[in-house]
Amino acid sequence: MFLALTGEFENVQGLCNFRKLEASGVTLDAFKGLAKLLTRGDLISITGRAVRSNTGELTLEATSLPKLLSPSLVPLPFKLEEEDAKIQNRHLDMLVTRETTDVLRLRSYIMRYMRDWFHEKGFLEFQTPILAENAGGAVARPFATTSTEFRSKELALRIAPELWLKRLVVGGVEKVFEMGPAFRNEGIDLSHNPEFTMCEYYNAYASLQDLIDQTEELISGLAHHCQDLISTKLMALPAVDLARYARPYKQVEFLPELQSRLGFTFPDLSSPKAKESLITLLQDHSIPLPTDAHTSPLPKLLDKLAGDHLEPDSLSSPLFIIHHPAIMSPLSKSFLCPKTNQLVSARTELFVNGRELANMYEEENSPFEQRRKFVEQALRNSEEGEEVHVDESYIQALESGLPPTGGWGCGIERLVMLFSGARRISDTLSFGNLRNVVGLGPGRARR
């Protein structure tokens, strides 16, 4: 009796020879009974010795009758064809599709590598609140909820841990990082899910160039680590093109490069009429407007222009887009750009394959400047129908003194997609995206 044995990383042939087992007291009835009982997907225990079959295949020859540990009571399909069936029966898909499991394994290895990297650099890992009065950090729609303990207050799941982590730096923790869940009450697509895992770190006295150097070291190191895993353990995944991650990565300045490609000089972006002036210039130069150009805040319009004209450069190799307009980065330090005479931020974003991978900047540490930027952001967004609160408690924390600090953020799922070759963020999540988790669609296994 031959058995196809599958472990987490190994596949080997098993052999049960009755004539050899009979000598150890195994009866023919017991042997036939086991042969009749076993089905595809059963978990068994087998003890034996390594031999080569007549064809040279490595084989585990049983020296005692295998034991059934846990039967598979439903037929195990050979393959799940439909996407709904795969995601609604993730455990079955993992059993029959090696790539599904290897993507999730790679996610775990990536997170462990990153933790080791941070610890080697002297960072401490902290956990910060997930549920609080303010969602904190980025501009996005939060998930609102209430608590039986504070019935009169509306609470929110965090959008990002940023403001909490910077409070820790104020408190004297000069190198801190966190990996944990973040939530944004927004749409689902190939690269976005309302629940995701964010990694952020804050390094006191680090400049923007320090952050760029650290990012190149981390990402290039991850690329080599992932390729080592793919070549030895996770062989269902495509190889990583290591040549793409040779350092240093390309850099372009946001405004000078965008002005060069669009063929005109931008208006003063700090002016109240900046958006209208920019739209007029785009129309005058026959540059297609985003569909929501007239209703979106100016930062979103600028972001869309960068997405159309700068980010595609990252399809061939990693790209840093540096020095965004200050109005796009209310939490970062800003300065007057000598090339454009515009107020810009000490910020950069790393793009790979046309997608944002990491965001980093020198943190605004003046409570006066931070309040001004928060107020301007709130006014700008209220005019566009979006609500943004000024976080007074964070400004009060800044009054105790935040040292010059570099901050960095990256979505873990984006990293996993990059190095696994996964096309959908749902492939990098243990049980798919929110739509899958809440059980939309029938999703029955097809055999």
C-alpha positions, -999 to 999 in steps of 0.1 A, spaced: 0 0 0 15 33 -11 6 66 7 11 102 -5 23 119 27 22 157 29 37 178 58 40 215 61 70 218 38 76 182 27 60 157 4 71 121 5 59 87 -5 49 62 22 50 24 18 32 -2 39 43 -38 30 22 -64 47 48 -91 44 72 -70 64 46 -58 89 33 -93 95 66 -102 112 58 -75 139 24 -90 146 2 -71 122 -27 -93 110 -41 -93 74 -75 -81 87 -59 -51 105 -39 -42 74 -69 -45 51 -91 -26 76 -67 3 76 -64 3 38 -102 5 35 -105 31 62 -80 57 50 -91 85 27 -75 115 11 -70 142 38 -67 120 68 -41 128 94 -20 98 103 11 88 123 36 66 105 69 52 118 94 37 95 128 40 78 139 59 48 144 38 16 145 43 -21 118 28 -43 126 8 -74 123 41 -94 147 58 -70 120 79 -52 126 86 -15 102 66 5 92 61 41 87 24 46 65 17 76 79 -6 103 46 -6 122 10 -2 111 2 35 107 -23 51 131 -52 73 121 -50 105 142 -79 125 127 -101 115 98 -112 138 71 -150 133 73 -157 153 41 -141 146 8 -110 168 2 -113 185 -32 -82 183 -55 -87 220 -63 -110 249 -57 -117 266 -90 -140 295 -80 -127 325 -61 -158 325 -38 -152 289 -30 -116 295 -22 -121 324 2 -152 310 19 -134 277 25 -100 291 33 -89 261 53 -96 238 23 -79 261 -1 -48 261 21 -48 223 21 -50 220 -17 -33 252 -29 3 255 -18 5 291 -30 -23 302 -7 -5 289 23 29 301 12 17 337 9 4 336 45 36 320 57 56 347 39 36 373 58 47 358 91 83 356 80 83 393 69 69 405 102 95 384 121 123 398 100 111 434 106 109 429 143 144 414 144 156 444 123 141 469 147 154 451 177 189 450 162 187 488 157 178 494 194 141 500 189 115 490 215 81 476 206 51 492 223 14 486 220 -8 517 218 -46 521 221 -68 507 193 -100 521 207 -101 558 218 -119 591 215 -98 602 185 -89 580 156 -55 598 154 -30 603 126 -40 601 90 -70 617 73 -96 590 67 -131 581 78 -129 562 111 -152 534 124 -173 550 152 -187 531 181 -198 536 217 -190 520 251 -212 511 280 -187 528 302 -188 562 283 -223 563 269 -221 600 261 -189 598 241 -184 586 206 -153 564 203 -133 554 172 -111 525 161 -77 540 153 -67 550 118 -30 549 127 -9 547 159 11 578 150 1 603 176 3 577 205 38 567 194 50 603 193 37 608 228 61 579 238 90 598 222 80 629 242 81 606 272 117 597 265 115 565 244 138 576 216 134 546 193 99 530 193 79 509 168 46 491 167 30 465 144 -7 463 148 -42 467 134 -55 499 119 -90 506 106 -103 529 79 -141 530 71 -136 532 34 -139 511 3 -125 476 -6 -105 471 -37 -75 450 -49 -51 469 -25 -73 483 2 -93 467 31 -109 485 60 -89 464 85 -52 461 79 -18 459 97 3 489 101 40 491 110 52 525 123 85 535 139 98 568 153 134 576 157 145 607 177 171 628 160 167 611 127 166 632 96 147 626 63 179 612 48 183 589 78 148 576 71 156 571 34 188 552 42 170 530 68 142 523 44 166 512 16 184 489 41 152 474 54 135 469 20 166 455 2 173 432 32 137 420 30 140 413 -7 170 391 -1 154 374 29 122 366 10 141 353 -20 160 329 3 127 317 17 111 313 -17 141 293 -30 141 269 0 107 267 17 80 287 -1 86 274 -35 51 280 -48 58 317 -49 76 335 -78 112 346 -74 120 381 -62 140 401 -88 168 412 -65 184 434 -91 155 458 -88 164 465 -51 200 476 -57 207 507 -36 204 537 -39 168 540 -50 158 568 -75 145 601 -61 123 628 -76 111 660 -61 74 664 -61 68 699 -73 98 705 -96 93 672 -114 55 676 -117 59 712 -130 84 700 -156 61 672 -168 30 693 -169 47 723 -185 36 751 -162 45 767 -128 21 759 -100 3 788 -82 11 795 -45 -4 764 -30 -9 781 4 -33 806 -12 -71 802 -5 -76 802 -43 -49 777 -51 -72 749 -61 -92 770 -85 -60 784 -100 -45 750 -105 -76 736 -121 -76 766 -146 -40 759 -154 -47 722 -160 -76 731 -183 -55 757 -202 -28 731 -208 -54 704 -219 -45 681 -191 -74 658 -181 -89 666 -148 -97 639 -122 -135 633 -122 -138 647 -86 -113 676 -91 -139 703 -83 -152 686 -51 -120 672 -37 -97 691 -13 -65 705 -29 -42 678 -13 -63 650 -29 -60 668 -63 -22 671 -59 -20 634 -49 -40 624 -80 -17 644 -102 13 626 -87 -4 593 -91 -9 600 -129 25 616 -137 51 605 -111 42 572 -95 43 552 -128 81 557 -127 82 531 -99 70 503 -122 106 495 -132 124 502 -99 117 517 -64 111 554 -64 112 580 -36 89 610 -42 103 637 -19 92 671 -6 55 670 -10 36 704 -7 32 713 29 -6 712 27 -4 675 19 15 668 52 1 686 82 21 664 106 55 669 91 80 697 93 80 722 64 104 746 47 105 769 17 117 751 -14 145 772 -31 136 757 -65 98 766 -65 95 791 -37 67 769 -24 62 757 12 71 719 11 74 692 37 104 672 48 87 641 36 90 613 12 70 583 0 84 551 -14 67 536 -44 73 502 -59 53 487 -88 32 518 -90 20 515 -54 29 534 -22 49 512 0 61 535 28 55 571 40 81 589 62 89 624 73 105 646 99 78 652 125 64 686 132 75 692 168 64 728 173 30 729 192 23 763 176 30 752 141 11 719 146 -20 737 159 -19 761 129 -16 731 105 -44 712 122 -67 743 121 -59 749 84 -65 712 76 -99 713 95 -110 744 77 -100 731 43 -118 698 48 -149 714 63 -153 734 32 -152 702 12 -177 685 35 -152 664 54 -148 666 92 -114 667 108 -109 674 145 -80 693 161 -64 669 186 -58 692 215 -44 665 238 -17 658 212 -8 695 210 -6 696 248 19 666 246 40 686 222 42 714 247 63 691 269 89 689 241 92 664 212 128 661 201 135 663 163 121 630 152 118 609 120 87 589 116 79 560 92 48 540 83 42 510 61 13 486 55 23 450 61 -1 438 34 16 459 8 49 444 16 35 409 14 18 416 -19 51 430 -32 73 400 -23 48 372 -27 35 384 -61 -1 383 -47 -25 404 -68 -51 411 -41 -48 423 -6 -73 396 4 -46 370 -6 -24 383 22 -51 382 49 -57 349 67 -94 349 59 -96 375 31 -110 410 31 -139 424 51 -165 413 24 -152 377 27 -151 378 65 -187 389 69 -197 360 46 -211 377 15 -217 352 -13 -225 315 -10 -189 302 -15 -193 265 -14 -164 242 -22 -165 227 -56 -152 193 -61 
